[in-house]
Structure formats: structure tokens, C-alpha cells
């Protein structure tokens, strides 16, 4: 089975994330296209992490799951959980809230950070509530992952 290929009109893989997708502007989630999605997929999940926080392996910014099978994730997914306008997908607690939180390094951070968006094609919908955190989502997905794919965006304050 082919890996899930992820593209975004907001940034190329290892390219710079547009400012509108950061906490320094509109803080709206980017749009994504999914290629090679397997036919057996029931739902999708996305986890976004900052890979360059000092002393932390990864800092979680966003988690969303129970996205019905689709080859396009729209830009600007609303806050809250469930997301009623997005077929009741669920957003867990990342960066302390139930919504997308884009790059927003503190004023003293001047280096570029890498943000990885990991996508998971699942064989089911998950029974998790909106208090779930990254470790809960990863545990719930165990044994249900059909495909994975990722894309990395960079941002420098």
C-alpha cells in the first residue's frame, strides 16, 4: 500500500508557513490535499507538533480526529469540539485549547521552528471526548492505522 502523500497550498514540504496560519495573524489552520488515500479508510486524524522547542522532544499544537474520509481538509477549521461545520470531527487539547494553534514563538526565540503535521488514515471512528490529549489519541489509534503521511512547515518570527 502506498504511503499517504500530503500537499498544502499554504506551504511546500519544508517550506515556510504563511503568516495567516500563525498566532501572529489569523491563526487559521492550513488547507491540505491527501493523495493515495486507501479505499478502506473510514476516518482521518491530524496531529501537529513543534519539533524545535528547547528541552522538549515535541510540543503539541493541534489534534483533530473523526474527520470523515476526504481528500481535502479545508482551511480555517473552526474552534471547538465537536466541529459542527466539519461533520462533527473532534478536536482534543493541544496547546491548552480545543482548536488549531499555529506557530507563535516567544519574542526571545529568533530561530526558525519546524512544525510537522502528521496524518493518519483509520479503519474506524474513535470514541474519544474533547478532553483527549496527544497520548490518548495515539493510544486510541493503536491497531486502527491504515496509512500515515506528513508534511513539515517552517516559521521564523
C-alpha positions in Angstrom: 0.0 0.0 0.0 1.3 3.5 -0.9 2.1 6.0 1.8 -0.3 8.9 2.3 1.0 11.9 0.4 0.2 15.3 1.8 0.3 18.6 0.0 -0.8 22.1 1.0 -1.3 25.3 -1.0 -0.2 27.2 2.2 3.4 25.9 2.2 5.6 23.3 0.4 7.1 20.5 2.4 9.9 22.0 4.4 8.8 25.5 3.2 7.7 28.5 5.1 4.2 28.6 6.6 2.1 31.6 5.6 1.8 34.2 8.4 -2.1 33.9 8.3 -1.6 30.4 9.7 0.3 31.6 12.8 -0.6 33.2 16.1 0.9 36.5 14.8 -2.1 36.8 12.4 -5.4 35.0 11.9 -4.2 31.7 13.4 -6.2 29.6 10.9 -5.5 26.0 10.1 -4.0 25.4 6.6 -5.6 23.6 3.8 -4.4 20.2 2.9 -4.8 17.7 0.0 -4.4 14.0 0.6 -3.2 11.8 -2.2 -3.2 8.0 -2.4 -5.8 7.6 0.4 -6.7 3.9 0.6 -10.3 2.8 -0.1 -10.7 1.2 3.3 -10.3 4.5 5.2 -13.2 5.4 7.4 -11.8 8.5 9.2 -8.7 10.7 9.4 -6.8 12.2 12.3 -4.2 15.0 12.3 -1.5 15.8 14.9 0.6 19.0 14.6 3.7 19.4 16.7 6.6 21.9 17.0 9.8 19.9 16.7 12.1 22.7 17.9 11.1 23.7 21.4 14.2 23.6 23.7 14.3 20.7 26.2 11.1 19.1 24.8 11.1 16.5 22.1 7.8 17.8 20.5 5.3 20.4 21.6 1.7 19.6 20.6 -0.2 22.4 18.9 -3.3 20.6 17.4 -5.1 17.4 17.4 -8.2 16.6 15.4 -9.8 13.2 14.6 -13.0 11.6 13.3 -12.7 13.6 10.1 -14.8 11.6 7.6 -12.8 10.2 4.7 -11.9 13.1 2.3 -9.1 14.0 0.0 -9.2 17.7 1.1 -9.0 19.3 4.5 -10.4 22.8 4.3 -8.6 25.9 5.6 -9.7 27.6 8.8 -11.4 24.7 10.7 -13.4 26.4 13.5 -12.5 26.1 17.2 -14.4 23.9 19.5 -15.2 20.2 19.7 -17.1 18.7 18.1 -16.7 20.9 15.0 -20.3 21.0 13.8 -19.5 22.6 10.4 -16.9 19.9 9.7 -19.1 16.8 10.1 -18.6 16.8 13.9 -14.9 16.0 13.9 -13.4 16.2 17.3 -10.5 18.4 18.5 -8.6 17.5 21.6 -6.5 19.5 23.9 -3.3 20.8 22.2 -1.5 23.9 23.3 -4.2 24.0 26.1 -7.2 24.5 23.8 -9.6 22.6 21.5 -8.6 24.3 18.3 -5.7 24.8 15.9 -2.9 26.9 17.4 -0.3 27.9 14.8 3.3 28.9 15.3 3.8 31.7 17.8 7.3 31.6 19.3 8.0 33.9 22.2 9.7 37.2 21.5 13.1 35.9 22.6 13.1 33.0 20.1 14.6 34.1 16.8 15.4 30.8 15.1 13.2 29.0 12.6 11.0 26.2 14.0 9.7 23.1 12.2 6.1 22.2 12.5 5.1 18.6 11.5 1.5 17.8 10.5 1.1 14.0 10.8 -2.0 12.5 9.1 -3.5 9.1 9.9 -6.0 7.2 7.8 -8.0 5.0 10.2 -10.3 2.0 9.7 -12.9 3.4 12.2 -14.1 6.4 14.1 -12.7 6.9 17.6 -14.6 7.0 20.8 -12.7 9.9 22.5 -14.1 13.0 24.1 -12.7 16.5 23.7 -10.5 16.3 26.8 -8.2 13.9 25.0 -4.6 14.8 24.6 -2.0 13.5 22.2 -1.1 10.4 24.2 -4.8 9.5 24.4 -5.3 9.9 20.7 -2.2 7.9 19.8 -3.3 5.1 22.2 -6.9 5.1 20.7 -5.5 4.9 17.1 -3.4 1.8 18.0 -4.4 -1.1 15.7 -6.5 1.1 13.5 -4.0 3.0 11.4 -4.1 2.1 7.7 -1.8 4.8 6.3 0.3 7.7 7.5 1.8 10.7 5.9 3.2 14.0 7.0 4.3 17.5 5.8 6.6 19.9 7.6 6.3 23.7 7.5 8.7 26.2 9.0 8.1 29.5 10.6 10.5 32.2 12.0 9.2 35.1 14.0 
